[in-house]
Amino acid sequence: MTKRVILLEEGTAEMKGLMGSIGADLAELKHAGWSVPAGFVVTTECCREFCTRLGHLSGEGEEEIVNAIRHLEQQTGKIFGHSENPLLLAVRTDRDQSSDAAIHPLLSVGLNDVTVEGLARHTGNRLYALQCYLHYLKEYGQLIHGIPSEFFTEISSNVKDGDEAELELNITEFKYLIEAKGRSPFPQDVQLQFNKAVRAVYHSQRVQASRSQNEIMRKPTYFSSEPGAPVLIQTMMHGKCGDSSGTGTIYTRNPLTGEKGIIGQYVSTGNTDQTDHGLERLRDDQSELYTRLLEIGSQLERREGEVQEITFVVDSGALYVVYTQPARLSSTALLRSAVDFVHKGLITREEALLRIQPGHITEVLKHYTDSGREESIGNLPTQIQLGTNDEHAASENNSASPSSSDLQLLLEWANEVKELTILSNADRPQDAITARKLGAEGIGLCRTEHMLLSPARLPFVQKMILADSESERRRGLERLLPMQQSDFEQLFEAMDGFPVTIRLLDSPLHELLPDLGVLEKRREWLQAEEPQKQEDPQSELEELERVIRRVSELHEHNPALGQQSCRLSTVFPEIMDMQLEAIFRAAVKGIRQGWWVRPEIMIPQIGHMHELQVMRDLVDHVADQVLGDERRHCHYRVGAMIVAPRTALTATHIARHADFFTFGTDELTEMTFGYSRHEAEKRFLQRDTDSRIVTNNPFDVLDIEGVGQLIEMAVVQGRIRKPHLKTGICGENMADLESITFCHRIGMDYVSCLPEQIPYARIAAAQAAIKGQREVTNTQNADISTIA
C-alpha cells in the first residue's frame, strides 16, 4: 500500500521520488544527527486526492494526516489551535525553488485571533506575533484566493514600526479584504486553514502564477503539464526565544560568483536591523554553532553535487536546519561551481553539461562583447575564441576571468561528447570570423542574396536585371563578379580547412527590382517639371519609361511562389554563371595561398530532381572551366536545399544528384503550415500559443510532429539512395535544445545556427548525445530485467 503521509524520520534518500528531494534531504540530515524541525510530507498521490475530491480526503488519508499532526504535537509539546501554546505550521512545495512552478511557502498556518496571543506569550514579543499574523493573512489571501498583493500593500502602506494598534487595525482590514475578494471569511478553524493551504500549495504548482492584478487581467490562467510535487509540512521555528536565538539563510558558495565559502545573513533576537554583519557575529560569538553550519553545508554539497541554500533557526542556542534546497545561481556561479564539482569528483562531466541553459552562456559572453558584433568578438578571451585541448590552459591564463575559463572547459567537454557538427550561418566575412572564434566547425549557410542586395551593390544588380540584352546584362555582371569573388575569398580564408556552404541566389524576382510606385512618381514629376529646369529631360524620361516598362514585364502576381531560387536561373542563367565563377575563382586563389578550400554549393528551393540535375551539370561545367589544374585540390560538393514538402517527399530521387541535403526550417515551416511567418507572428501566432492551439511558435521551436516528420522521412529516403548522404538543418530555431535533440535522434550530420548561438548549440548537442545514450542504457537495463 502506498503511503499518503511520510514523517521526516521515516524518510530516506532513496525516497526522493515519493517524498520529494527536499523532504528526503531533511530526512537524511535527521538520520545524520542534525536538528531538523519536526515535519512530514504529504505525497503527490494524497495531494491529488485532495484536489480531485473537492478537498475531501478518503477516511484513510484524513486519518494519516491527523495522526501526523498529532505526532508533531507530541514531539514539540504544542497543540495545533491551542490558545496558550499553539503549534504553527509551515506549508511549502517540495519542488526546487529554481523551478518556474515553485511558489512561496505559506508560513504560520494555525494563526487566528486566539492563537496569535499564545504566540505573543511564547515569544514574549506581541509586536512580532502581530507581524506574523499580518504576513500570514496576506500570503493566505494571495495563495488561497488569488488576491493581488497590491491590494494588501495599499492597506498596510502607512503602518509604523512598533505600532501595535496600527497592526491590529490592518489585520482587521486584511480579513475584510479576504472576505470581500475571496467571497468567504478567513477561517478561524485551524484544521480548515491547513486543508486549504495543502490544496492551494499543490494546486498552485500547476497553475501559472499571477503576480499582479494587471497580469490577471491580461493573461488567462492555464495548467502546466508538469506534475505537482509533494507538499512539505514543518513546525514553525521562530528563533525569538532568548538572546541566543535568531534566523538566517546561508549559501555554501557565493550565488553571484560561485566563490567557495559560506555567505548569507543572520538576524539575532533584538538586532533586526543589523543583517549585514550578523553572520560574522555568529561566527565570533557562537563559533561552535558556526562550525556546525559549515559541516552541514559541506555534507550537503558532497552528497548533492550542487550549491546549497540553507535556512536555519537558532533557538535558545540550539541550531535547527529548517530548509535546504539547490541555490539559485548566476550564470557565472553555476558554471564555476559545476566545473569545480567535476574536478572534485562530486559529479561527472556529463552531469555538469546537463545543467547549462542558453541564458547561462549568453550572460557570460555578454561581459566580453560590446554593442556591435564586429567590434565585440575581438574582446572575447582567447580560450573562448578558438578553444584548446588543454583543460588547464584556460585557468592558467590570467587575462581570462573564471567564468570564461569555466565556459571554455565545458565547451571542450561538449566537443568530446557531441555527435552533431555545429556550423554557422554567415552572410558576411565578419560573420565567418565571429563564428570560427566561437567554435563553429564550418559555414552551413551563406545567403548570397544578402551580399548582392546590400545598398552598395543593389543598383548594379537592378541595372543588370533591367538590361534589354544579354550582352548588356553580362557587362553588369562583370562589375559584380569581383565583389562576389572577394566575399568568397574571405570566407575560405576564415574557414581554412572547414566546409563553406554557399547558397546560390535565393531571392524572389521582385526583391531585385526597383519599386514601381517610386518610378511612376518620378515620371509624374519629370512630366510636370518645366523643361528649362532640367538638363536633359527627354533623355531621362525615355530611360525612365524603359525601366517602368521592363519592371512591368517582370511583375509577378504571386512573387513568393514565382521566379526565384533555381527557377530564376532559367530566366537569368547569367547570374548563376557569375556566382559559380566567383566561387571557383576564389577557390583557386585560396588553394594557391595554401588554404584548404572546401566549397559546398547549395542549390536553393529544388522542387523536382530535374531542376537539381540541370544545376549540377552547370556547376560541374563552370568548375571544369575555372579550376583547371586545381580541380584535384578542390573537392567541392553540390547539394539541395529542401524547403518544399514535395521535395521532402521525393527525397529518394533528389538524392541521385545531391551530395548533401540541407533543410531550411523557416521556409519549410511556412510551406507546411501554410503560414507567412511575418503575418503569423504579427497577427495570430502568439494568441494561438497562449490559448494552447499551438504549444510553441514553430518558427522558434521546430515543429517535430509535422515539419519534423517530413525531415525525418527525407533523411531516411535520401540515405536509402545514398547511405553516406550528408544531411543538415539550418534556421533561426536551431539553437533550441528540443530541435537539436531531434536532429541528433534521426542521425543528422550537422546543425547550422546564428554565430552568437554557436556556444549553446555545442552544449545542446552534447546534452542530446548524453540523454540519448542514457535512454539506450535504460532500455537495455529494462530488457535485461525483463529477461531475468
N, C-alpha and C positions, 0 to 999 in steps of 0.2 A: 504494500500500500504506500503510495506517495505521500510524504509528509506535507502538510499545508503550512505548518509553522515550525521553525527550527531555532532553538535557543543558541546563542553565540557559543556557549560552552560545548554544545553538541556538534558544532561545525568543524570542518577540516578544510585544508587547502584543496583537496580533491573534489569538494562540493561546490566549486565556483559555478558550475552550470545550473545548480539548483538554488543556491542562496546568493549568488552574485559575487563578483570579485571583491568588493569592499567588505561585505559581510564575512567572506571567507578569510580575508586578511586580518580582520579584527579577531576572528576565532583563533587564528594561528598565533596572534600576539597574546591572547589569553592563555593558550596552551604553553607558550614560551615563558609565562610567568609575569607578563606585563599587566598593569592595571588598566582595564577597559570598562567603561560604564556598562552596566547590565543591559542586555538587549536581546532582541530576537528578529528573525527575518520572516516576513510573510511572503511565501513563494509566489512565483508568477501564476501558477495554476490557481492558487487561492485568490489572488487579486482578480484574475479573470472571472472567477466565480462571483466575486464581489460585484463586478461591473455588469455581468450578464443577468444577474438576478435582481436587478434594481436595488442593489445594496443589501440584499438579504442572503446571508450565507446558509449553507446546509447546517443541520444540527451539529455534525462533527466539526466542521470548520469553525463555527462560532464558539464551540466548546474549547477548541485548541487555542484560539486567541484569548479567550477569557482566562484559561489556565496559564498562558504565557504572561499575561499582565499580573496575575496573582503571584507568579514566580518572581517577577520584578519587585513586587511589593515585599515579598519575603527577603529578597536579597538586600533591599535598601532600607527596610523598616518604615517605608512611607506607604500611604494609601492613595490610590487613584480617586480623586474627587474629595478627599478628606479636607475639612476646614482648617485643621490645626497643622497637619504635617502632610501636605499634598504631594503626590507623585506626579511629576510633569514629564512629558514625553517629547522626544524629537522624532519626527516622521520625515523620512527622506527617501529618494530613489536610490537604488543600489547601482545605478548607471554612472559610469565615469563622467565627471563634470565637463570633460573635453567633448562629450557628445552633444550634437545640436539639440537633441531631445531632452537634455537634462534640465532640471528646474531647481529652484532654491528649496531648501528644506523648510518644513513647517515646524517651528520651534515652540516650545511651551504649551503643547497640546494638553488640555486639562485645566487651563486657567479660566476662571469665571469670576463673578462678583464676590464669591466667598473665598475661593482658594487663593486669590491674589493677596488677601490679607494673611493667609497662612504662609505664603512665600515671603511676605514682608517680615513676619515674625522670625522665620527661619534664617533669613539673611541679615536681619537687623537693619534693613535698608528699604523703607517703604517706597522711596522715590524710585529705586531700581525696580521694585516689583511692579509699580505702575507703568514704568517704561517698557518692561517686558510684556505687560498686558496690551499696551497700545500697539506695540510692534506686532504682537500675535494677531490682534484684530485686523490690522492692515493686511498682513500676509494671508490670513484666513479669507478676507473679502476678495483679494486678488485671485487666490488659487481656487477657492470653492465656487465663487460666483462670477469670476472674470471681471471684477470691477477695476477699471484702470487706476493706476497709482496716483494719477493727477488729482483725482477726487479726494483722496486721503491727504495728499500733500497740501492741498488748498485749505483743508480744515486745520492742519497742525502747523501751518507755516508761522504762526505767531506765538507758539509755545516758548516760554522762557525756561532755561535750565534751572532746575531746583524748585520749580513752582508746582507743588502737588495739586493745588486747586485747578490750575490750568490743565494738568494731565487728566484729572478726573473728569473735567468738562469735555475734553477731547475724546476720552473713552466713551462717554455717553453719545457724543455726536457720531463717532465711528459706528457704534451699534445701530443708531438710527439710519446711517447711510447703508449699512449692510441689509437692514430690513427693507429699506426703500428700493434699493437696486437689486437685491437678491430675492426679493419677494418672500422672504422668510426671516424671522428674527435670529440673531446669533444665539445658538443653543447653550443654555447653562448646564445641560446634561453632558457630562464629560465623556460618557461612552458614545453618545451620538456625535460629539466632536471627533472622537477617534475614528469612528466608522467613516465619516465624511472625509477626514484627512487621508486615510488609506486609499479610499476610492479616487479622490482627486489627484493624489500624487501619482498613482498608477495610470490613471486616465490621461493626465496631462503630459506624460511622457510620449504619448502617441498623437497628440494634437499640436498643431502649430501654435506656439505661444505668441500672444499679442501683448506687446509691452506698453502700448499706449492706446488711447481712445481713437486716435487717427488711424492706427493700424487696424483696429477693429472695424472701423467704418470703411476702410479702403480694401482690405483683403478678406476673402472668405476663409473660414476655418476648414481645414481638411486633415484627415487622418494620415499619419505616417505609416508606411509599410513595415517599419522596423518594430518588432515586438516589444512590449513593455518589459521592464526589468523588475526583479523583486523589490519589495519595499522594506527598508531597514528601520526598525523601531529601537530607540535607545532612551534610557533615563536621562533627563536633563542634568547637566553638571554646570553650576553657575560660577564657581570659583569666587564666591563672595564671603566665605566663612573664615574669618580671622585674617591677620595681617599676612600670613604666609599663603596667600591664595591669589589666583589670577587666571586669566585666559590668554591663549596665544596660538599663533599659527606659524609654522616654520616650513621651509623648503630645504631639502637635502642638498640642493645646489642652487645657485643664483638663477632664477627663472628667466632673466633677461640675457645673461651672458653664458650660462652653463658652467661658471667657475665653481670649483669644488668648495665645500664648506657650507654649513647651515646658515641660512639667512631668514629673517622674518621679524615678527614683533611679539611682544608680550606686554599685557596690561595687568599690573598687580592691583589688588584692592587698595583704593584710596589714591591711586595715581592714574586716573582715567584719561588725563590729558597728556601723559608723558609716554608715548608709544615708541618714539624714535630710538631710545636707548634702553628700553625695557628688557630686551634680550641680554644686553650686556650686563645689566644689573642682576638678572637672574644668574648669569654665569659667575658673577663676582660674589653674590650673596648666598646662592644655593648651588655651589659647584657640583655637588654630587648629583643633584637633580638634572643639572645641565648636561652632565656626562651621560646620564641615562637617556636623555633625548638624542645625543649623538649616537649612542649604541642602537637605539630603535631605528633611526634613520639609516644607519649603515646596514642593519639587518634587513630592512625592507628593500633597500636598493639592491643588495646582493640577491635577494630572492626574486624580485620582480624585474630587475634589469631596467628600471625606469626611475626618473627623478620623482621623489615623493613630496606631496603636500600633507603635512600632519597637523591636525587641530588637536590641541591638548588643553587640559584644565589642571591647575594646581589647587587642591582643596585641603586646607589646613596642613600644608607641607607635603601632601601626597600627590603624585603625578598620575594623571589618567589620560590615556590616549583615546580621544573621542572619535576621531575620524581620520582615515588615511585614504588617499587617492593619488593617481598619477597627476603630477603638476601640469598646469597649462604653461607651456614654454614658448618663448620667442623662437623664431626660426634659427637664430644663431645658437641659442641654448640647446635646442633639440638636436641640431647637427653635431654640436660639440660633445654633448653627453652620449649620443648614440655611438660615436666613434670611440670615445673613452671606454664605454661599456664593452665594446668589441675587444679592445686591447686588454681589458681586464678579464676577458673570458666569460663575462656575465651573459652576453647574447652573441649570436652569430652575425656574420656579415649580412646574411640574408634577412635576418630579423631587423637589422638596422636599416636596410634599404626599404623594407616594407613600411617603415614609419614616415617616409618622406612624402610630402604632398606638394602640388605645384606652387602654392604660396610660399612654402619654405625656401625654395630655390629663388623665386622672384625677389623675395625680401633680402636675401643675402647678396644677390647680384646687384641690386639697385644701389648698394653702397659704393659700387665701383663704376657706376655709369653716370654720365651727365645727361642733359635733356635730349641731345641728338644722338642718333645711332652711330653716325660716322665718327663722332668725337669720343663716344663713350668707350668703345672697345679698347682703345689704347690705354685706358685706365685699369683694365682688368689685370689682376695678378697673373704672372706668367703661368702659374700652376693651373689656373682655370683656362687660360687661353689654349694651351696645346696638350696639357696632361703630361704625366710622367709615369714610368713603370716603377719608380722607387717610392714606396709608400711614405718613407720618412723624409724625402726631399722637401716636401711641402712645409713640414713643420720646422725644418732647418733654415728655411728662407725667412729672414727676419722681416722682409718687406711685406709678407703676406699675413693678414690677420688670422686668428684661429678659425674663424668661420669659413674663410676662403680655403684654408688648408683642409679643414674637415670636409668641405664640399668636394674638393678635389679627390680625396681618398674615397669618398662614396661613389663618385663618378668612375674612378678606376675599378672599384669593386663591381659596379654595374656593368662595365665593359667585359669583365670576366664571366659574367653570368648571362647576359642578354644574348639572344639569338637573332633578333632583328637588327639590320643595319639602319642607322639613323642618318638620313640625308636631309638636306636643307633646300627650301625654296629660295631662289636667288635671282632677282631680276637685274641686278647691277653688280659690277665687280666688287664694290664695297660690301654688298651683302655676302658675297662668297668669302671675303676676308673675315668678316664677322663670324660667319658660320663655322669656318675652319678653326678659328680661335676658340669657339665654344664646343668643339669636339665633333663637328659634322664629318661624316665619312664620305662626303661627296655631295654633289648637287643632284637633287631628284626632280627639280622642275625649274627651268629658266624660261620665263614667258617673254619671248622675243618681241611681242607686240608692245610690251611696256617700254622696251628700248626704242622701238620705231616711233611710238606715239608720244614721245617726250616733246615738250614745247619747242625745243630747238630743231627737232627732226620732222615734226608733223608737216610743216609746209612743203618739204621735199617729197614726202610720201603723197600728199594731196596732189602736187603737181604731176607726179608720176602716174597716179591713178587717173587723173583727168586728161592725160595726154591722148591725142587723137590717133597717134600711130605707134606701132611697136618700137620703131627706131627712137622716137622721142621719149617713150617710156623707158627704154634701156639707158638712155642718157641720164635720166633721173636716177635710175638705179645705180649707175656708176658713181653718183655722188654719195649714195647710202652705203655702198659696198665697203669702203674703208672704215666707216663708222662702225658697222657691224663686226668687221674683222677685228678691230681694236677691242671691242667688247669681249669677244670670244677669246682673244689672246690673254686678256687679263683674267678671265675665268679659268682658263687652262693653267695659268701661272699660279693662281691662288690655290687650285686644287691639284697641283702636281702629284700624279700617282693615284688620284681618286677619280671616279666617274663624274662626268659632267653631262647631265641630261638636258638637251636643248630642244624645246618645243618650237616647231616652226610656226609661223604667223597664225594665230588663232584669234582672229578678231572679225566681228560682223562687218560687212562692207560699209554699212552706214557710219561706223566709227572712223573710217578712213576718209570720209567725205566732208567738205565744208557744210556748214548749216545753211539749208536752202532759204530759210526765213531771213537770215542775215544778208545773204546775197541779194534777195529781192528788195530789201530795204535800201541797200546800197544802190541798186539800179534806179529806184524811185528818186533817190537824192540826186543822182547824176542827171536824170532826165529833167528835174526841176531846177537845177543849178544853171545860172546864166553862163553861156558858152565862153564869154571873155574871162571868167574867173577860173577857167580850167586850162591846163597846159595842152592836153590832147584829149578832149572829152570823147571824141568819136572813137578813138582807138581803145580807150579804157572801157567804153560802153560795149563795144563789139566783143572785146575779150570777156567781159562780164556775162554777156548774153551766151557766149560759147560755153562758159563754165556752168551757167544755170541749166542750159540745155543738156550738158553732159551729166550733171548731178541728177536731173530729172530722169534721164535714160537709165541710170543705175539705181534709181529708187526702188526699194522693196517694200511690199505691204506688210510682210511679217519678217522683219530683219533678223529676229532671234533664231529663226529656222531657215534662213536664206543662204546666201553665198558667204560662207565663212570657212575657216579651217582648211581641210584638204580640198573642199569643193571650190574654194576661192582660186586654187591653182589651175582649175580648168578654164577660168576666165582670165586670170593674170598669171600664167605659168612663170613669167619672168621674175616674179617676186621670190618664189621658192628657189629658182635657179640662183638668184643673188644670195639668198641666205645660206644655201648649201655651199656655194663657192666661198663665202666668207668663213664658214665653219672649217672647211678643209684647208683654206689658205692659212688660217690661224693655227691649225694643227701642224702644218708643215713648218711654220716659223717656230712653234713650240718645240717640235722634235729637234730642230736644228739648234735650239737653245739648250737642249739637254733635258727637257721636261718629259715626263711620262704622260702622254696625252691620251685620254680615254673618252672620246666623244660618244654619247648615246643620243641618237636623233629620234625625237618623238614626233610621230605623225598625229595631229590632233583630230578628234571627233570623227573617227572612222565609223562609217555606217555599214559598209559592205567590204568583203575581203578583196574585191577587185580594186577598190579605191586604194587599199594598202599596197596591193601588188604594183599598181601604176607608180605610186610614190616611191616604193622601194627601188624599182627599176631606175627612177630618176636619181635617187641618192647614189646608187652604185655607178651610174653613168657619170655624174659630176665628180665623184670620188676618183674614178679612173683618170679623168681629165686633169684634175688638180693635184692629186697626191703624187702621181708619177712613181719614182723610185722609193718614196717614203711610204708607199702603201703597206709595205711589210712591217713598218713600225707603228702603223695606226690601225689598231683593231677596233674599228667603230662598230656600233650596234644600231639597228633600226627597230623601233618598237611602236606599238599602237597605244594611244590614249583612249581609254574606254570610258565614255560618258553617256552613251545612249543605251537603253535597255536592250535593243536589238543586237547591238554589238556584244553585249554580255551573253546573250542567249545563243549567239553563233560563234562563241569563242574558239571552238574546235577548228573552224575554217579560218578564222582570223590568225590563229597561231601558225598556220602554214607559212606565213610571210613575215612573222614577227619574232624578234629575238627577246622581246620583253613586253609585258603588259604594265601600264600604269593606269590606275583607276582614279579619275578626277571626281572626288566625292561631292564637291559643291554642285557641279553640273549634273552628275548622276542623281543626286538627291532631288534637284529641281525637276528633272525629267520623270523620275519615278513617282514623286508625289504629285506632279502637275502644278508645282508652286513656282512662282517667281520669288527668289529669295528676298529681294528688296521689298516687294509688296507684302509678302507673307510676314516678314518680321515687323514691318511697319504697321500693318493693319489688323492682323488676327492671330498670329502665331503665339504671342505672349499670352493672349487671352485664353487660347486653347490649352496652353501649358498650365495656367492657373486653374482651369476647370477640369484638368486631367483628361481632356480629349486626346492630347499627346503628352507623353511623360516628359520628354525633353525636346528642346529645339533641335531638330535633326541636322541643322547647319552648325551646331555646336558639338553635338554628340552623335556619332554615326548611328543611323537607324539600322540596327542589326537585323531586325525581323524582316524588313523589306529590302532596303538597299544592300544590306549585308548578305542577304540570301542570293541576290544577283551576283555580287562579287565572288562569293564562295563557289557558286556554280561555274562562273567563268574561269576561276583558277583551276578547278578540277578538270573542266573540259579542255582548257588550254594545255594542261600537263598530260592529258591523255594523248594529245598530238605530239607534244614536245615535253618529255619528262623533266628536262632541266630548264624549262622556261622560267625566266626571271620575272617575278611579279612584285609590284609595289603599289603604294597608295599615297596620294597627296591631297591636301585640303586643309582648311583652317580648323577643322575639328580633329586633326590628327594628333594633337598633344593631349588628348583625353585618355585616361587610363583604360576605360571600358573599350574604346575604339582600338587602342594599341593591343589590348588583351585579345580582342577578336582577330586582329591581324596575325598575332603570334599563334593563335589556336588553329587557324586554317593554313598555316605554313607559308605565309608570305615571306619575301626576302627583305623588304625594306619599307620604311615609312619616311615620308618627306614632310617636313613642317617648317614653320617660320624660324628664322635664325635664333630669335630670342627664346623659342620654345625647346631648343635642342637639349639643354641640360636636363630638363624634366623628362623629355621623351626618352633619353638614355636611361634614366631611373625607372620610368614606367615600363620600358621594355624589359628591364631586369625583373621588376615586380611581376610582370606577366609570366616570365620564364619560371620564377620561383613558385608562383601559385600553380602553374601548370604541372610542374614536377611534383608538387605536394599532392595534387589531385590524382596523379598517376600512382604515387606511393600509397595513398589512402585506398584507391581502388584495388591495388594489388593486395594490400593487407586485408581488405574486406573479402576478397576472393579466397585468400588463404584461410581466413577464419571460417568462411562458409564451408570450404572443403574439409577443414579439420572437424 
